[in-house]
């Protein structure tokens, strides 16, 4: 089987020196491969679109894209939910759940 995994930035193919593909592996009759694209924060702009392109045999390419890839690095404060429950022994349990936030960029 022939498979190829590559990247595009906007509509332009990314040079192979900018990403690393692992080998094609087979597990229980299915194939797996992955690729790591490294993007410097100074290179990315909010309007760039990065697209992973997979071509398997002579089939039509399959693509997945991401935009605004550094948005998650912006500090976002947590949402907090406080849950309480009463235990069978009469004690009260309070659980604080913090979610949907990002850490500081230096962490």
ABEGO torsion letter per residue (X at the ends): XBBBBBBBBEABBBBAAABBBBBBBBBGGBBBBBBBBBBBAAABBAABBBBBBBBBEABBBBBBBBBGAAAAABBBBBBBBBBBBBBAAGBBBBBBBBBGBBBBAAX
